[in-house]
């Protein structure tokens, strides 16, 4: 059996394992009691946050310690700044632990940061920095105007996240499955979810919700609320007066109109005749003062929008003074 020399002899066995967001990435098997070695810890941080990159030293004897970024540029040489990036700060340099911080982290900072210990032989380990990007509130895009009897196509978009966000559509608390599309630019992900639902006029104003789910949100919610805008042709109904109309009375007819979009112009006319001289139109209301039997006839209210037109009619019957007196005598 060959004798073991008193010089440093180390065997490095990489063995990653998870510990919260950080994990030790090195197991050291030292054959001599004074083996020098370096350990690195992986770290995950939110974009815009501050990352702590740590190098743990074992049996450190004052040898040179170098920390490099993923492009192998030296950040610190034995605690002295080597790269002019003020976001990096040396916060701790002890025989057991070297730690730097990186503020305002971006996805371009991701990668392996090298902890190097120069002894008789060079030892290095890599601390992997991962940057998580939570999604913003998604947007909803509509392919085209939605008319009753057609199909609404809605797309929920989360333009930037890492890892990719999950999008969920719901209506009245019930999930609507969507067709998911995902793209990436090598750093972040863009995700969309498209749903298609048949609609009628009763669906106008129906509430939908798209939510972006992501592990980095930590209980926060990113929700976009959307109300269906369903276009449909108008409906028209004339609200008639109550009771019997006699000569000398006044008539007031209101045209109740619905539709989407709501018709701007409401038209009044008299079938096979012109409107009486004493007729006044104010918005949806037609008024005729001092009625006479000459005003008898059918009055028409019409409305239209880009999706159709509708009309309703009212038959006016004015009783004469004789009928009025006769009726009064009968019931006196």
ABEGO torsion letter per residue (X at the ends): XBBBBABBBBBBBBBBBBBEABBBABBBBBABAABBBBBBBBBBBBBGBBBBBBBBBBGBAGBBBBBBBAAGBBABBGGBBABBBAABBBABBBAABBBBBBBGBBAAABEBBBBBBBBABBBBBBBBBBBBBBBBBBBBBBABBBBBGBBBBBBBBBABBOBBBBBBBBBGGBBBBBBBBBBBAGABBBBBBBBBBBBBAAABGBBBBBBBBBAAAGGBBBBBBBBBBBBBBBBBBBBBBBEBBBBGBBBBBBBBBBEOBBBABBBBBBBGBBBBAABBBBEABBBBBGBBAAABEBBBBBBBBAAEBBBBBBBBBBBBAAAAAAAAAAAX
